[in-house]
C-alpha cells in the first residue's frame, strides 16, 4: 500500500476510500520484524480500503492534506485540522464521499509552490498548481479538479515538489514519475483496473 521512512518522532496520517482519516504518533505503532503482520492503523467501514498514508514530521504542521476523489473532486485541508488520536479508530472526516464525489482515491501532503498531476483511467492527464486548489475545512466536499467524460474516473495522482520543478533529481521526482508511468500503463492496457490494484467497483486502495 505505502512505505515511508520516518525519524522516530513523526505522526502518521492514513485515509480510507470512505473519506475518513486518522493521525497518530508513530510510537503508537511498535517496532516489529520484517515478517510481522503489524498493528491496525485505521478501522475501515464495510467495503472500504486504505487509500493513502503521509508522514508529518516535526515542524511540518504548516502544510496541508490534499484529498482527491474518484469522480475528480478535491481540496486542501490544513494539517493542523487533524488532531492526534490513538491508532486503530475510525478517525475523522477528511472529505465527504457523496454520490457527486465518489470514493476517496488518494491523499498527499502538499505545500505552496508545488504542482499536481492527475491521470484518468481513460488516459487523460492534467497538471495544475497546488495553490489553485481550494483550501477548505475537513467536513466538506471540495471542488472540481478535473472534468471527466462518460464513465471515466481518476486513476492516479502525483505530487511534483518544488525541488522537482527546479530540476533536482530527488525522491519526490521519482515518486511523481513512477505514479504517472504506472497510470499511463494502465490506460494503454485498456483495462478497467486503475493504478496499483484499484478496482472498478468503488473500492479504491492506494496507488
TASULUR-V614028 format. One record per backbone hydrogen bond with DSSP energy under -1.0 kcal/mol. NH is the residue of the N-H (numbers start at 1). CO is the residue of the C=O. E is the energy in kcal/mol with one decimal. If there is no record, write none. Layout:
NH;CO;E + NH;CO;E
This chain:
11;56;-2.6 + 12;24;-3.4 + 13;54;-2.5 + 14;22;-2.4 + 15;52;-1.9 + 16;20;-2.4 + 17;49;-2.5 + 19;16;-1.9 + 21;92;-3.0 + 22;14;-2.3 + 24;12;-2.4 + 26;10;-2.6 + 28;25;-2.3 + 29;26;-1.7 + 36;33;-1.2 + 43;89;-2.8 + 48;45;-2.1 + 51;15;-2.5 + 52;15;-1.1 + 54;13;-2.3 + 56;11;-2.9 + 60;57;-1.9 + 63;60;-1.5 + 64;110;-2.2 + 65;77;-3.4 + 66;108;-3.6 + 67;75;-2.3 + 68;106;-2.2 + 69;73;-3.4 + 70;103;-3.0 + 71;101;-2.0 + 72;69;-1.7 + 74;143;-2.6 + 75;67;-1.5 + 76;134;-2.5 + 77;65;-1.7 + 79;63;-2.0 + 81;78;-2.0 + 82;79;-1.8 + 85;23;-3.6 + 88;41;-2.6 + 92;21;-3.6 + 94;19;-3.4 + 95;19;-1.4 + 96;140;-2.2 + 98;96;-1.4 + 102;98;-3.0 + 104;17;-2.3 + 105;68;-2.7 + 106;68;-1.7 + 108;66;-1.8 + 110;64;-2.8 + 114;111;-1.7 + 115;160;-2.4 + 116;128;-3.0 + 117;158;-2.7 + 118;126;-2.4 + 119;156;-2.7 + 120;124;-2.8 + 121;153;-3.0 + 123;120;-1.8 + 126;118;-2.2 + 128;116;-2.4 + 130;114;-2.6 + 132;129;-1.4 + 133;130;-1.8 + 136;76;-3.1 + 140;138;-2.2 + 143;74;-2.9 + 145;72;-3.6 + 146;72;-1.5 + 152;149;-2.1 + 154;70;-2.7 + 155;119;-2.7 + 156;119;-2.0 + 158;117;-2.2 + 160;115;-3.1 + 165;161;-2.2 + 166;162;-1.4 + 167;164;-1.4 + 168;163;-2.6 + 170;168;-1.8 + 174;170;-1.8 + 175;171;-2.2 + 176;172;-2.6 + 177;173;-2.6 + 178;174;-2.5 + 179;175;-2.4 + 180;176;-2.4 + 181;177;-2.3 + 182;178;-2.4 + 183;179;-2.1 + 184;180;-2.2 + 185;181;-2.2 + 186;182;-1.9 + 187;183;-2.1 + 188;184;-2.5 + 189;185;-1.8 + 191;186;-1.1 + 197;194;-1.1 + 199;203;-1.9 + 206;50;-1.3
